[in-house]
Amino acid sequence: MTTGLIPGGQTPDPRSSGTRPPHQRGDLTGRGALHVDDRPRSSVITARAAASFEPVGRSVATARAFVRDTLQGWGFADIVDDAVVLTSELVTNAVVHAGTHADVLCLRSDGGVRIEVADRYPEREIPLQGSPATMGSPDREGGRGLQLCAAIAARWGVEYTPTHKQVWFQLELPDRPVGTRAAGPSLPADLLPLADSRVRVAVVQIDRVGAVSAWNEDAEEMFGYPADQVTGKPLTDLAAWPHTPGTSTGIAEALQLSRWEGSYGIRGADGRVTPVYASHLRVRDTDGEPSTVCLLVRDHERAVLQTPSRVPSTDSATASDGQSTDPFEVFIGSPAPDDLDGLLQRTVERARDMLDGDSAFLLLATDDETELEVRASTGLPSARQRFARVPVEAGPGRYGSARMPAVHEDLLAVPGAVPLLNGTGMRSVVTVPLKVEGRLTGSLGVAAEAHGRYSNEEALRLQFAADRIALAVESARLGELERLRRGSLSFLVEASDLLAGTLDRDQTLALMAQMTVPTLATWCAVYTIADQASDPYLSYVLHEDEELIDGIKSLLSKIAPPDPVPTPGARVWAAPAAAAHDAALRSSMRSLGLTGGPTHQVASGIGPTLATASAVGGETVVLPLVARNRVIGMLTLGKPTDEHFRQEILELAEDLSRRAALALDNARLYSERTAISQALQRSLLPPETPKIDGVEVEVIYRAAGEGNEVGGDFYDVFPISEGVYGFAIGDVCGTGPNAAAVTGLARHALRLLAREGLSGPAVLERLNSAILDEGARSRFLTLLYGEMRPHEDGSAELKVVCAGHPLPLRLRQDGTVEPAAEPQPLLGVMEDLELYEQTVTLDPGDVLLCVTDGVTERREGTRMLGDDGLADVLTTCTGLTAGAVAARIMRAVERFASDAPSDDMAILAMRVA
């Protein structure tokens, strides 16, 4: 492309209009193609710009950029969009459909702009203006540019020469009062905003360190402070800033912005906070010293300062008087995208068109400014580049740093100078930094397939564009970051609730994986470490596609696990991607028969292997799971082939890993302590019930409380000597571990004392002394103890002592129920007990039922089962086995009330066969 720019007969600095160095034409008026100077004009031509474009596809975008830059340089932003649309269609007709060079001429006059597009194929049919029937369908390519001219332009026409055909159109500027930036309609008085009788505007100037340097009379009146009292004080001492930590801009940051507008409060001399609406403008004095001028009004008078909302117009003929022409929209277009990704994509496309490039890319800096992350590109394989990270300082010198503009005329001469372009075929590239307040926020680059395409002049043009958009990009990035962090807080709160809701180790592992996939990663694996001497163990694998889980698990099991490094943060782990690549390569070679084996023997495994390789072929990171200063595992997150993690996701994953590590360690400790508790509790339970000839024995035991196997109730049936068996059922005051401790003491003491040949009363008296010896740990104990001696005639003789325990019940074959003992004092209260034993003979078919008070005191509201209720149930058990009797009693107890039992229960049933 060659260009010529001749405003007022002088050739200006090409930077002023955004064009390339002009290729001056000696005689514009003598060109046969465009006899523009020979035709009469209705207005004076004040500037002109010309360019010629080759018959290639990218010339259309270049022509659009040329017209856009020219008109914006002339200050005609109101008609830029219409001019670009018409130029694009006419140049497309020339370079694409006609296949010839396109010559574009822009003429500026005091009334508007005339643009002429000429091609070198005059034989093509041109529809006549005013003949709609010959214009064709709008869906046809041919003639559509002329239809647009007829619909949009104020005037247009077609002219011929022997070698050229020229289409021209003229766009007129909308009438706009001089100096008006924005205007609103006239309103009735009752619709105008309310204000005090005298509107006061406080003018406060803040110096570079944030202190008040000027304070006008209106500020004194509004807030009650004289100027000498506040001068030199930080504004933060007076401002009541609506700031939520981590989610918004603080006042110190707002004072550093070039322009800021919004609401906050000022704390007055009387201690009250006055809501104000403020407009801040960052300025510098003649010495270069920066400061911020703050205009403040009462919040209900915000209309005095508030900037009217801009309403973008798509119709140039009805453009509003307040249409913006700020430098950002001059470059990016209007309306600007309201999302960060859309803004960045629009930026790279405009940058590529502006410099006639083949590709463009934009990278954003991480918070610490050590790396740049690819966020948008055009003309490059963006799918594999998105979120890839490159260092800010890639090498020595200015060309190795993203903080300075750089031009590479030939990348083949400096391989690796721009890692992002490796293998893309790009030869020349220009990159410029995006900076806000001197801080690096990103980098913008444009590249071309030809070498030597760019020079320092293009770098200056691109830097000028980067300066236009840097603040808008940073603001959009901060907005996206704030939304992400708000979402991250919600995600972490929910994750914490879920992790805190379980103490099961396997369920905790499953929750960790399910929270990360697919929210943070495509797949994840959790490694656990049992102790410091153990190697990491692959405990859980999850992928968003369940069919790939087994393949990933198999792949990871064949490679060494990552090192358990306690250093916080995510680190890249290359082993899975390398292993996946090797596995895919081997499968492909086997499928081609390169290993000598028959193809059909391995063909069935090719699909899953290649799918697995693609699933784990992207970036993989490892985060340590550290709890109580010990690495207890690793959380591994992965992406599919050629995908990368963005920095914000890694930071969120790091927060999640800390919470997950503590939850996993709590689950481990709970599991260990539960195992210990259960082992100790099982040691308090008696071994298997002995078989007694001629007597059926059945026991049902339920300990109250989740996870308890032993409580305050206990039972035992044990041999004392040949033909003699002891049995006991007791209830320690209370439930849980403290009661279980006395339970163990009582059960073991009973066995020991009974086998010493002591009588029942003697056994219980010594047990009473042992309980009292426990001191503060002693507890009351009710106990039914007896000795059973089966006889040859089928009966059984029982000697029973009932120390404060619910009385045992005897069920005869005729269905009568009666107590089988008398009540006596309970144990653990008095030192001197006088107990006695009673003898009971059970006939064949009789049942002796012994229960704890958890059975008789079962309640439903004000009702209680009681001894009588138990006896009524027992009368229905005639003829049942001991097991059936115990089961019926338990069912009756459970059905008596709807709530779960709150007390330990033990049932001992013995039936003489």
Helices and strands as residue ranges (DSSP letters): E 2-5, G 7-9, G 14-16, E 45-53, H 59-73, G 77-79, H 80-92, I 93-98, E 102-109, E 112-119, G 132-134, H 144-152, E 155-160, E 165-172, G 189-191, E 202-206, E 212-215, H 217-223, H 227-230, G 235-237, E 239-240, H 251-256, E 259-267, E 273-284, E 290-298, G 299-304, G 316-318, H 327-332, H 340-354, E 359-365, E 371-378, H 382-385, E 389-391, G 398-400, E 406-408, G 419-421, E 428-436, E 439-448, H 456-500, H 505-516, E 523-528, E 537-543, G 546-548, H 549-557, E 571-572, H 575-591, H 599-615, E 620-627, E 630-638, H 647-684, E 695-702, E 713-721, E 724-732, H 736-754, H 760-772, G 775-777, E 781-790, E 796-803, E 809-811, E 817-819, E 838-842, E 847-851, H 853-856, E 859-860, E 863-864, H 866-874, G 875-877, H 882-896, E 905-912
